[in-house]
Amino acid sequence: MTMGVAIFLDSLDTVRLNFDSSSQLILNICLAFIMFGVALHLKPVHFRILLQSPRKLITGIVAQFLLLPAFTFFLVWLIEPMPSVALGMILVAACPGGNVSNFMSKLAGGNIALSVGLTAFATVMAIFLTPLNFTFYSSLYPPTRALLSEIAIEPGQMIFTVLLILGIPLLAGMWFNHRFEALTLKIMRPISVLSLLTFAAFVIIAFANNYEIFTAFIHRVFGLVLIHNALAFAIGWLAASWMKLPLPDRKSITIETGIQNSGLALVLIFTFFQGLGGMAMIAAWWGIWHLISGVSIATFFHRRFRRVQIQD
C-alpha cells in the first residue's frame, strides 16, 4: 500500500491523503467483507420483529437519518469549522450505523434483535439516504457548498458506490445464511473477527503511513469528534426515551445512533474527494473514538442499570 502526502499550507482544506488504486480497492474489499460478515447474522425473523413493532424501527431510523444529520448541521453552523472538516462531520452523520454496534448492544444488555434489525434496515436505506442527506446538508452551509461546487460530486455515482459496498454484500450474506445455514453457524464468528482484524490492520497501516499528517492536525478535530459523537449518543437516548421505549430498546437505539459506519465514510472520501484532509481526519478519528466511547457507554449501561435492577 502506498500513499503520497504533501503539506503545503497549515490548513486541513489543502491537505490530501492520496491512496493509489490498489489501496482504494483493498479498503473497498475490507468494508464489503465486513458487511458480508454482519449479514451472516441476519435472518428474516429480524425484519419481522421490527415490522411487528414499527415504533421501535421508526424511532431508530428517525434518530439516525433525520435527527443526527439535522443536529450535525446546526452544530456545524454554530462552531463554523473549516469547510473540509464540516464536510467530514456531515458525511459521518449521513452514514448508517457501524458494524460493531451489535456487539456493543449485547455488552450493554440491549435488545439484540432490534440492534441487528436496525443495522440491516439502516444499511439498505443508506444506499439512498446517505447521498441524499450529505448532498442536502452540505448544500445548505455556504462554505461546504462552495467546496462541493469545486469537486462536482454526482449523487448517482455515490449511490452506486454505497450499493456496491453495502447493499450487495448484505444481500449476499443473507442469501448465504439462508442457503448454507449449518455452514454459516460454523464460520460466522471467525469471519466477523477476521473482517474486523483486517480492517483494523488496514487503518493501522494507513495511520503509520500518514503519521505526520495525523500528529500535525489531530488537535484540529480531536474535540470536535468527541462533541459530535456525544451528540449522536444523546440523540439516540433522548429519541428512544421520548417514545417511552423499554430500557433495552433505548440502549440499542442509543448505540446504533452513536456508532456510525466511518469505514463507509472513508471509502467515499477516498473515492470522491481524493482523501481531502479535513474529511479524512474526521472519519479516521471518529472510527477510533466511537469504539472507545461505545464500549464505555455499553459498560456504563450494563453496570448502572444492573445495579438499579438488583436494588429494585
C-alpha positions as CSV (number, residue, x, y, z in Angstrom):
1,M,0.0,0.0,0.0
2,T,1.5,3.4,-1.0
3,M,0.3,6.8,0.0
4,G,1.7,10.1,-1.1
5,V,1.2,13.0,1.3
6,A,2.2,16.6,1.0
7,I,1.6,19.5,3.4
8,F,2.0,22.9,1.7
9,L,-0.2,25.1,4.0
10,D,-1.2,24.9,7.6
11,S,-4.8,24.1,6.6
12,L,-6.7,20.8,6.5
13,D,-8.5,22.2,3.5
14,T,-5.3,21.9,1.5
15,V,-4.1,18.5,2.8
16,R,-4.9,15.4,0.9
17,L,-4.2,11.7,1.8
18,N,-3.8,10.1,-1.6
19,F,-4.4,6.4,-1.9
20,D,-3.4,4.7,-5.1
21,S,-5.9,2.5,-6.9
22,S,-4.7,-0.7,-5.2
23,S,-5.1,0.9,-1.7
24,Q,-8.7,2.0,-2.5
25,L,-9.5,-1.5,-3.8
26,I,-8.3,-3.1,-0.6
27,L,-10.3,-0.6,1.5
28,N,-13.5,-1.4,-0.5
29,I,-12.9,-5.1,-0.2
30,C,-12.4,-4.8,3.6
31,L,-15.6,-2.9,4.1
32,A,-17.6,-5.3,1.8
33,F,-16.2,-8.3,3.7
34,I,-17.3,-6.7,7.0
35,M,-20.8,-6.2,5.7
36,F,-20.9,-9.8,4.5
37,G,-19.9,-10.9,8.0
38,V,-22.6,-8.7,9.5
39,A,-25.2,-10.2,7.1
40,L,-24.4,-13.7,8.2
41,H,-26.1,-12.9,11.5
42,L,-29.3,-11.7,9.8
43,K,-32.4,-13.8,9.3
44,P,-35.9,-12.9,8.1
45,V,-37.1,-13.0,11.7
46,H,-35.1,-9.9,12.5
47,F,-37.1,-8.0,9.9
48,R,-40.4,-9.4,11.0
49,I,-39.7,-8.4,14.6
50,L,-39.2,-4.8,13.6
51,L,-42.1,-4.7,11.3
52,Q,-44.3,-6.0,14.1
53,S,-43.0,-3.2,16.3
54,P,-42.9,-0.3,13.9
55,R,-42.5,2.3,16.7
56,K,-39.0,0.9,17.5
57,L,-38.0,0.8,13.9
58,I,-39.2,4.3,13.1
59,T,-37.5,5.7,16.2
60,G,-34.2,4.2,15.3
61,I,-34.4,5.3,11.7
62,V,-35.5,8.8,12.6
63,A,-32.7,9.2,15.1
64,Q,-30.1,8.0,12.6
65,F,-31.2,9.6,9.3
66,L,-33.2,12.6,10.3
67,L,-32.2,13.9,13.8
68,L,-28.5,13.2,13.7
69,P,-27.8,14.9,10.3
70,A,-30.0,17.8,11.2
71,F,-28.4,18.4,14.6
72,T,-25.0,17.9,13.0
73,F,-25.8,20.7,10.5
74,F,-26.7,23.0,13.4
75,L,-23.5,22.1,15.2
76,V,-21.5,22.9,12.1
77,W,-23.4,26.2,11.7
78,L,-22.7,27.0,15.4
79,I,-18.9,26.3,15.6
80,E,-18.0,27.1,11.9
81,P,-15.2,24.6,11.4
82,M,-13.0,24.5,8.2
83,P,-15.1,23.6,5.1
84,S,-13.4,20.2,4.7
85,V,-13.9,19.4,8.4
86,A,-17.6,20.4,8.2
87,L,-18.0,18.1,5.1
88,G,-16.5,15.2,7.1
89,M,-18.9,15.8,10.0
90,I,-21.9,15.9,7.7
91,L,-20.7,12.8,5.8
92,V,-20.2,10.8,9.0
93,A,-23.6,11.8,10.3
94,A,-25.2,10.7,7.0
95,C,-23.7,7.2,7.2
96,P,-25.6,4.2,8.7
97,G,-24.8,2.6,12.0
98,G,-21.4,0.8,12.3
99,N,-20.9,-2.9,12.3
100,V,-19.7,-3.1,15.9
101,S,-23.0,-1.7,17.2
102,N,-24.5,-5.2,17.6
103,F,-21.6,-6.4,19.8
104,M,-21.9,-3.2,21.9
105,S,-25.7,-3.6,22.3
106,K,-25.1,-7.1,23.6
107,L,-22.5,-5.8,26.0
108,A,-24.9,-3.1,27.2
109,G,-27.8,-5.5,27.8
110,G,-29.8,-4.0,24.9
111,N,-32.3,-5.6,22.5
112,I,-30.0,-7.6,20.2
113,A,-32.8,-8.4,17.7
114,L,-33.6,-4.7,17.5
115,S,-29.9,-3.8,17.1
116,V,-29.3,-6.3,14.3
117,G,-32.5,-5.4,12.5
118,L,-31.8,-1.7,12.7
119,T,-28.3,-2.4,11.3
120,A,-29.9,-4.2,8.3
121,F,-32.6,-1.6,7.7
122,A,-30.2,1.3,8.0
123,T,-27.7,-0.3,5.7
124,V,-30.4,-0.8,3.0
125,M,-31.8,2.8,3.5
126,A,-28.3,4.2,3.4
127,I,-28.0,3.4,-0.3
128,F,-30.2,6.4,-0.9
129,L,-30.3,8.4,2.3
130,T,-26.6,8.7,2.8
131,P,-26.0,10.5,-0.5
132,L,-29.3,12.4,-0.1
133,N,-28.5,13.7,3.4
134,F,-24.9,14.5,2.6
135,T,-25.8,16.5,-0.6
136,F,-28.7,18.3,1.1
137,Y,-27.0,19.5,4.3
138,S,-23.7,20.2,2.5
139,S,-25.5,22.5,0.1
140,L,-27.2,24.4,2.9
141,Y,-23.9,25.5,4.5
142,P,-22.2,28.1,2.3
143,P,-18.5,27.1,2.9
144,T,-19.2,23.4,2.2
145,R,-21.5,24.3,-0.8
146,A,-18.6,26.3,-2.3
147,L,-16.2,23.4,-1.7
148,L,-18.6,20.9,-3.3
149,S,-19.0,23.0,-6.4
150,E,-15.3,22.7,-6.9
151,I,-15.4,18.9,-6.6
152,A,-18.6,18.4,-8.5
153,I,-20.0,15.2,-7.0
154,E,-22.6,13.2,-8.8
155,P,-25.2,11.8,-6.3
156,G,-25.9,8.9,-8.7
157,Q,-22.2,7.8,-8.5
158,M,-22.3,7.9,-4.8
159,I,-25.5,5.9,-4.6
160,F,-23.9,3.2,-6.9
161,T,-20.8,3.1,-4.6
162,V,-22.8,2.7,-1.5
163,L,-24.9,0.0,-3.2
164,L,-21.7,-1.8,-4.2
165,I,-20.0,-1.6,-0.8
166,L,-23.0,-2.2,1.5
167,G,-26.0,-3.4,-0.4
168,I,-24.6,-6.3,-2.4
169,P,-22.5,-7.8,0.4
170,L,-25.6,-7.6,2.7
171,L,-27.8,-9.5,0.3
172,A,-25.0,-12.0,-0.4
173,G,-24.5,-12.7,3.3
174,M,-28.2,-13.1,3.9
175,W,-28.5,-15.5,0.9
176,F,-25.5,-17.5,2.1
177,N,-27.1,-17.7,5.6
178,H,-30.3,-19.0,4.1
179,R,-28.7,-21.4,1.7
180,F,-26.0,-22.8,3.9
181,E,-27.3,-22.4,7.5
182,A,-25.2,-25.1,9.1
183,L,-22.0,-23.9,7.5
184,T,-22.9,-20.3,8.4
185,L,-23.1,-21.2,12.1
186,K,-19.6,-22.5,11.9
187,I,-18.0,-19.6,10.1
188,M,-19.9,-16.5,11.1
189,R,-17.8,-15.8,14.2
190,P,-14.4,-16.4,12.5
191,I,-15.4,-14.3,9.5
192,S,-16.6,-11.4,11.8
193,V,-13.4,-11.5,13.8
194,L,-11.2,-11.8,10.6
195,S,-13.0,-8.9,8.8
196,L,-12.6,-6.6,11.8
197,L,-8.9,-7.5,12.2
198,T,-8.3,-7.0,8.5
199,F,-9.9,-3.6,8.6
200,A,-8.1,-2.6,11.8
201,A,-4.8,-3.7,10.2
202,F,-5.6,-1.5,7.2
203,V,-6.3,1.5,9.4
204,I,-3.1,1.0,11.4
205,I,-1.0,0.9,8.2
206,A,-2.8,3.9,6.9
207,F,-2.1,5.7,10.2
208,A,1.6,4.7,10.1
209,N,2.0,5.9,6.5
210,N,0.3,9.3,7.4
211,Y,1.8,9.7,10.8
212,E,3.0,13.3,10.2
213,I,-0.5,14.3,8.9
214,F,-2.3,12.9,12.0
215,T,0.2,14.3,14.5
216,A,0.2,17.7,12.8
217,F,-3.6,18.1,12.6
218,I,-5.2,15.8,15.2
219,H,-5.7,18.7,17.6
220,R,-7.9,20.4,14.9
221,V,-10.5,17.6,15.1
222,F,-10.0,15.9,18.4
223,G,-12.5,17.9,20.4
224,L,-15.0,18.2,17.5
225,V,-15.3,14.4,17.2
226,L,-15.8,14.0,20.9
227,I,-18.6,16.6,20.9
228,H,-20.2,15.2,17.7
229,N,-20.1,11.6,19.0
230,A,-21.6,12.6,22.4
231,L,-24.3,14.4,20.5
232,A,-25.1,11.3,18.5
233,F,-25.4,9.1,21.6
234,A,-27.6,11.8,23.3
235,I,-29.9,12.0,20.2
236,G,-30.4,8.2,20.3
237,W,-31.2,8.1,24.0
238,L,-33.5,11.1,24.0
239,A,-35.4,10.0,21.0
240,A,-36.0,6.5,22.4
241,S,-36.9,7.9,25.9
242,W,-39.3,10.4,24.3
243,M,-41.0,7.5,22.6
244,K,-41.2,5.7,26.0
245,L,-39.5,2.6,24.7
246,P,-38.4,-0.1,27.1
247,L,-34.9,0.2,28.6
248,P,-33.2,-2.5,26.4
249,D,-34.6,-0.7,23.3
250,R,-33.3,2.6,24.5
251,K,-29.9,1.1,25.0
252,S,-29.8,-0.3,21.5
253,I,-31.1,2.8,19.7
254,T,-28.6,4.9,21.6
255,I,-25.7,2.7,20.5
256,E,-27.0,2.4,16.9
257,T,-27.1,6.2,16.6
258,G,-23.7,6.8,18.2
259,I,-21.8,4.1,16.3
260,Q,-21.5,5.3,12.7
261,N,-20.0,3.5,9.8
262,S,-16.9,5.6,9.5
263,G,-15.4,2.9,7.2
264,L,-18.0,3.8,4.6
265,A,-17.2,7.4,5.1
266,L,-13.5,6.7,4.4
267,V,-14.4,4.8,1.2
268,L,-16.4,7.7,0.0
269,I,-13.8,10.3,0.9
270,F,-11.0,8.5,-1.0
271,T,-13.3,7.6,-3.9
272,F,-14.9,11.1,-4.5
273,F,-12.8,13.6,-2.5
274,Q,-9.2,12.3,-3.2
275,G,-8.6,11.9,0.5
276,L,-9.4,15.5,1.4
277,G,-7.6,16.3,4.7
278,G,-10.4,17.5,7.0
279,M,-12.8,14.9,5.9
280,A,-10.3,12.1,6.3
281,M,-9.2,13.2,9.7
282,I,-12.8,13.4,11.0
283,A,-13.7,10.0,9.7
284,A,-10.5,8.3,10.8
285,W,-10.6,9.8,14.3
286,W,-14.3,9.1,14.6
287,G,-13.6,5.4,13.7
288,I,-11.1,5.2,16.5
289,W,-13.0,7.2,19.1
290,H,-16.5,5.7,18.7
291,L,-15.0,2.3,19.6
292,I,-13.8,3.8,22.9
293,S,-16.9,5.8,23.6
294,G,-19.2,2.9,22.5
295,V,-17.5,0.4,24.8
296,S,-17.6,2.9,27.7
297,I,-21.3,3.7,27.3
298,A,-22.2,0.0,26.9
299,T,-20.2,-0.8,30.1
300,F,-21.9,2.1,31.9
301,F,-25.4,0.8,30.8
302,H,-24.5,-2.7,31.9
303,R,-23.3,-1.7,35.3
304,R,-25.6,1.2,36.1
305,F,-28.9,-0.4,35.2
306,R,-27.8,-3.8,36.5
307,R,-27.4,-2.1,39.9
308,V,-30.8,-0.5,39.7
309,Q,-32.4,-3.8,38.8
310,I,-30.7,-5.6,41.8
311,Q,-31.8,-2.8,44.2
312,D,-35.3,-3.0,42.9
